[in-house]
Amino acid sequence: MDHVDPACAYYAFSHQIIRLFARQLFGYPTAVDETALTPVPDVAVESPTVANGGMSPDGLVYRIRLRPGVMWDTDPPREVTAEDFVRGFKRMCNPVAGAGAIAYYTSTVRGMAEFAEGYRREFAGRTPSAADLAGYQNAHEISGLRADGARTLVVELVRPANDLLNLLSMMFASAAPREYDAFVPDSAEFVANVRSNGPYRLTGYENGRFLTMERNPVWRQDTDPLRHQYVDGLDVRMARVDDDRVREAIWSGEADLSWGAPVISEDRRPPDADRHLGYAMNPYLVFNLRTPNEGGALRDVRVRRAVAYAVDKASMVKLLDDMDLGTVTRTAHTAIPPGNTGHREYDRYPTPGDHGDPAKARALLAEAGYPDGLTLRVLYRADAPHADIARYYAADLEKAGFTVELRLISQPDAYYRFLQNPAMAEAGEWDVTAAAWTPDWFGNNGRAYVQPMFQSNFAAGTSNYGGYCNPEVDRLIEEALSEPDPARAEDLWHRIDRQVIEDVAIVPVLACEPTIPHMTSARVRNGLPLPQVDRWLDAACIWLDPPD
């Protein structure tokens, strides 16, 4: 797990566990059809609408009622209140271990940006204690967030947000009991004192070694529409072992599920209805538009179009199919893949059979003033299948007249730190790389898919790795985020897709369907994938039967 604290946890592995002890106002049902993509009430009683008084006619004020009987496993047990959700939002902004997607909230909830900035400024240059952090949080308010009694949360927005329920379904937006004021976020003391309002509670955790959970005795099924409490507990053992060792443990009954890496069951097929619930872009080629290399040749759209025509996407599909990684891939032509709002199929740069067109690529290079080609510095990482992908498209570029210099980054986390550092881009440390993007949720997700990748953002930590900047795209993104009508917003996201592809900000290569036929032991029943948690199986739905 990256973190145990919901305020900052961002990995799918972490979400698998945290959703068992931390609940949100809304969440996604565990299902193998499109209903899995639409948030439904969790701690909230109902989805707010104008008709039921939960939303103002202008879409700027929400009144969210909480269901009674949702309890913390405190001593004595205590009901979850609206104030606990206010505290959860404040904890997202802490300067020690804050939410990785804090911009989703600071750009949406009135006053949250000011609260977050004040929080950071208060402790700039010093390490705050738990008492310091709690003191700031309890003395300052987020102007657009308040508890109206114990069971009503009022949320005021800076602009309409048709994806607000998606934001309120993220792990970051979990309720937080007042006991958390005594601990620095995600500290060892916090981990030892985690409180639960879900079906299970944490009983032991050591990073990289083990995790144990048991049933939460104060949880009740009639207060939780999304989770169950079928098994007695969870016992996770962590070790650096290969897939064969995990497969052997599951096959023998020593273990029921894999942890940390998917182990494929060759005799299982994912449910057909789950096959198209959202695609990731994996991989896509991104250009460093700020590189000084070759006189800034990549800033010429004709050079980038030459790359778009050069890539043999169909052979890349075969490469990954032969590796049998458990996912299903198809060639991609759009910046927004299927299952993400704004996707409509079209192909701006067609090639025969999706195998590339080196002759057309060479002609475009010559037209741009490079009849003898030019050199590209290609960044890649060593772990499978990324090294193979780099070699494949590097060979395609060579056929089209480019000279390729491959540059290895050995560690995956170092690779993304490298890409997210604009200084590296400006220094010309890389020109092209094959990145991947999986949004925080599928369905109505322009905020989670398009905005991070294509809105102008040259700050450290950016997901717009190549420094793409188009004022018209920025304007359309802001318009789409403010559009209350999902259908009109979808059209705006598609217009952005068209513009991004016209500009060749990226070259879509493959759309990856992340459905994985996870191997389980013979006694596992009801192993259902969670689309919003990278298709990992929902531990709150599984029960165990003796082997046949």
Disulfide bonds with the S-S distance in Angstrom:
none
